[in-house]
Each structure stands twice: as C-alpha cells, then as structure tokens.
Amino acid sequence: MVAIFIIVVGLYFCKFHFGLSDCHSKWSEFGDYFNGLLSPILAAINIYVFIRLTKVIDENDDSRQKRAEEHEKSMKLMQFRKSELDYLSNLLQQSMLIKADNNRYTMVEPIMLALSYIETFLQTKLGLFGLTEASPVTIKIKELYECLKEMSQLMLNNIKVEKQNVLKFLNLKNEIILSLQKITLG
C-alpha cells in the first residue's frame, strides 16, 4: 500500500516538476491526479478483500455448522445409549427382586425378562455402544446372561440359589453398567 503511494507521488513529481509548488491550482491538480489514480486501485483492493473475507466467513460458517451437527449427533447417541443403559439397569435390578409366591414361574419372571433383553442386547445393541463380539464388556454380558440363566434354572427346580451366585451376578452387573456408562460418557 505504501509502495503504491510512493510510486504515484514519485511519478507525478518526475513527470510534471521537481519540488513542491506554491500555487493552489497545482495542489488541486495533484489531488485530482492522486485521487484518479489511487481510487480505482483502492477500490479493486477493497473488492478483493471483501470477496476474500466473504469466502473465509462462509468456510467458517460451514465448519461451525458441521461441528454443530456432529455435536447434535453425539448428544442424540449419548441420550439413546443412556436410555438403553437405564432400561438394562432397571431390568437387572428388578430381576433380583424376588416376589414371595408359591408359583415358581412367577418368581422367575423378572429374571426371564432380563434374559430376553440381554439376548436382544447381544444381537442388536452392541454396535450402539461400539462393542464387538470379542470385546471384554460383551464377554462380561455373556457371563451375566449365563449367571442369570443358571439362577433361573435353580429357582425353577426349587433349588436354593447360593450366595456366591447372587454375588457373582451383582459384581457382573456392576462391572457391565459401569463400563457401559464410561462408553456412554465417552
């Protein structure tokens, strides 16, 4: 910018005279010359800067929009994971609330519901949490399934469920819920 100014002033003085004039009309002519030469150059620079800024603002808006969409997707995924996790946790909690009833099938019903959901979870919901068949959490879920299945068989056959079976179930349940919470919260 300064270089353009120096070139314009230098050309004027080289072409028309050397030194400063005492005449007002010469100063007026110099102003007209200066204005006529620099106005189009400055206008072109302003247009270029305006276009460049507009492009940068558009790129930033696009980037901000993509980040907002990604954030919204991650929030929806987290909410969906949380609802699935809450449902699983509640089912597992309910499965240990044994009703005092003489009917064995009524007593085992909450466990059967939990077993059914765990089967569904293993078949359809692993991907929701980014789990694979071989992941440690999936293996724990399968262990929990087998533990519940064993407990339900014992109850159906009127065999006492041992304390160690219940403790194993509770430990597995807590490990799984904690692991799935960590995955959900990222």
C-alpha positions as CSV (number, residue, x, y, z in Angstrom):
1,M,0.0,0.0,0.0
2,V,2.8,2.4,1.0
3,A,4.7,1.3,-2.2
4,I,1.7,2.3,-4.4
5,F,1.5,5.7,-2.7
6,I,5.3,6.3,-3.2
7,I,5.1,5.2,-6.8
8,V,2.1,7.5,-7.6
9,V,3.7,10.5,-5.9
10,G,7.1,9.8,-7.5
11,L,5.6,9.6,-11.0
12,Y,3.8,12.9,-10.5
13,F,6.8,14.8,-9.4
14,C,9.1,13.2,-12.1
15,K,6.7,14.0,-14.9
16,F,5.4,17.5,-14.0
17,H,8.1,19.1,-11.9
18,F,10.6,18.6,-9.2
19,G,9.8,20.1,-5.8
20,L,6.8,21.5,-4.1
21,S,4.6,24.2,-5.7
22,D,3.4,27.4,-4.0
23,C,0.4,27.5,-6.4
24,H,-3.0,26.3,-5.1
25,S,-4.2,25.2,-8.6
26,K,-1.1,22.9,-8.8
27,W,-2.0,21.3,-5.5
28,S,-5.6,20.9,-6.8
29,E,-4.3,19.2,-9.9
30,F,-2.1,17.0,-7.8
31,G,-5.1,16.0,-5.7
32,D,-7.2,15.2,-8.7
33,Y,-4.3,13.1,-10.2
34,F,-3.7,11.3,-7.0
35,N,-7.4,10.6,-6.5
36,G,-8.0,9.5,-10.1
37,L,-5.1,7.1,-10.0
38,L,-5.4,5.6,-6.5
39,S,-9.2,5.4,-6.2
40,P,-9.6,2.5,-8.8
41,I,-6.6,0.7,-7.3
42,L,-8.0,1.1,-3.7
43,A,-11.5,0.1,-4.9
44,A,-10.1,-3.1,-6.6
45,I,-8.2,-3.9,-3.3
46,N,-11.3,-3.4,-1.3
47,I,-13.3,-5.6,-3.6
48,Y,-10.7,-8.3,-3.4
49,V,-10.6,-8.1,0.4
50,F,-14.4,-8.2,0.6
51,I,-14.6,-11.3,-1.6
52,R,-11.8,-13.0,0.4
53,L,-13.5,-12.2,3.7
54,T,-16.8,-13.4,2.4
55,K,-15.2,-16.7,1.5
56,V,-13.5,-17.1,4.8
57,I,-16.7,-16.3,6.7
58,D,-18.6,-18.9,4.5
59,E,-15.9,-21.5,5.3
60,N,-16.1,-20.8,9.0
61,D,-19.9,-21.0,8.9
62,D,-19.7,-24.4,7.1
63,S,-17.2,-25.6,9.6
64,R,-19.3,-24.4,12.5
65,Q,-22.4,-26.0,11.0
66,K,-20.6,-29.3,10.7
67,R,-19.4,-29.2,14.3
68,A,-22.9,-28.3,15.4
69,E,-24.3,-31.3,13.5
70,E,-21.7,-33.6,14.9
71,H,-22.3,-32.4,18.4
72,E,-26.1,-32.9,17.9
73,K,-25.5,-36.5,16.6
74,S,-23.2,-37.3,19.6
75,M,-25.8,-35.9,22.0
76,K,-28.6,-38.0,20.5
77,L,-26.3,-41.1,20.5
78,M,-25.5,-40.4,24.2
79,Q,-29.2,-40.0,25.1
80,F,-30.1,-43.2,23.2
81,R,-27.3,-45.1,25.0
82,K,-28.3,-43.7,28.3
83,S,-32.0,-44.8,27.8
84,E,-30.8,-48.3,26.8
85,L,-28.4,-48.4,29.8
86,D,-31.2,-47.2,32.2
87,Y,-33.5,-49.8,30.9
88,L,-30.9,-52.6,31.2
89,S,-30.0,-51.5,34.7
90,N,-33.7,-51.4,35.8
91,L,-34.3,-54.9,34.3
92,L,-31.3,-56.3,36.1
93,Q,-32.3,-54.6,39.3
94,Q,-35.9,-56.0,39.0
95,S,-34.6,-59.5,38.3
96,M,-33.3,-59.7,41.8
97,L,-36.5,-58.6,43.4
98,I,-38.0,-62.0,44.1
99,K,-41.7,-62.0,44.9
100,A,-42.8,-64.2,47.7
101,D,-45.0,-66.5,45.7
102,N,-45.6,-70.2,45.7
103,N,-45.6,-70.2,41.9
104,R,-42.1,-70.8,40.7
105,Y,-42.8,-69.3,37.3
106,T,-44.0,-66.0,38.8
107,M,-40.8,-65.9,40.9
108,V,-38.6,-66.4,37.8
109,E,-40.5,-64.0,35.5
110,P,-38.3,-60.9,36.2
111,I,-35.2,-63.0,35.5
112,M,-36.7,-64.3,32.3
113,L,-37.4,-60.7,31.2
114,A,-33.8,-59.7,31.9
115,L,-32.6,-62.8,30.0
116,S,-34.7,-61.9,27.0
117,Y,-33.5,-58.3,26.9
118,I,-29.8,-59.4,27.3
119,E,-30.3,-61.7,24.3
120,T,-31.7,-58.8,22.3
121,F,-28.9,-56.5,23.5
122,L,-26.3,-59.0,22.4
123,Q,-27.9,-59.4,19.0
124,T,-28.8,-55.8,18.2
125,K,-27.3,-53.2,20.5
126,L,-23.6,-54.0,20.7
127,G,-22.9,-51.6,17.8
128,L,-24.7,-48.8,19.7
129,F,-22.0,-48.9,22.3
130,G,-19.2,-49.6,19.8
131,L,-18.8,-53.1,21.1
132,T,-17.8,-56.3,19.2
133,E,-18.4,-59.9,20.0
134,A,-14.9,-60.2,21.4
135,S,-14.8,-57.1,23.5
136,P,-14.3,-57.5,27.3
137,V,-17.7,-55.9,28.0
138,T,-19.5,-58.2,25.7
139,I,-17.8,-61.2,27.3
140,K,-19.0,-59.9,30.7
141,I,-22.5,-59.5,29.4
142,K,-22.5,-63.1,28.2
143,E,-21.2,-64.2,31.6
144,L,-24.1,-62.3,33.2
145,Y,-26.5,-64.0,30.9
146,E,-25.2,-67.4,31.8
147,C,-25.3,-66.5,35.5
148,L,-28.9,-65.4,35.3
149,K,-29.8,-68.4,33.3
150,E,-28.3,-70.7,35.9
151,M,-30.1,-68.9,38.7
152,S,-33.4,-69.1,36.9
153,Q,-32.9,-72.9,36.4
154,L,-32.1,-73.3,40.1
155,M,-35.2,-71.5,41.0
156,L,-37.4,-73.4,38.6
157,N,-36.2,-76.6,40.0
158,N,-36.8,-75.4,43.6
159,I,-33.1,-75.5,44.3
160,K,-31.7,-72.8,46.6
161,V,-29.7,-70.1,44.9
162,E,-26.3,-69.8,46.6
163,K,-25.0,-66.6,47.9
164,Q,-22.0,-66.9,45.6
165,N,-24.3,-66.9,42.6
166,V,-26.0,-63.8,43.7
167,L,-22.7,-62.1,44.4
168,K,-21.3,-63.1,41.0
169,F,-24.5,-61.6,39.4
170,L,-24.2,-58.4,41.3
171,N,-20.5,-58.0,40.5
172,L,-21.0,-58.7,36.8
173,K,-24.0,-56.3,36.8
174,N,-22.0,-53.5,38.4
175,E,-19.0,-54.0,36.1
176,I,-21.2,-54.0,33.0
177,I,-23.2,-51.0,34.0
178,L,-20.0,-49.1,34.9
179,S,-18.3,-50.0,31.6
180,L,-21.4,-49.0,29.6
181,Q,-21.6,-45.7,31.5
182,K,-18.0,-44.9,30.6
183,I,-18.7,-45.7,27.0
184,T,-21.8,-43.5,27.0
185,L,-20.0,-40.6,28.6
186,G,-17.1,-41.0,26.2
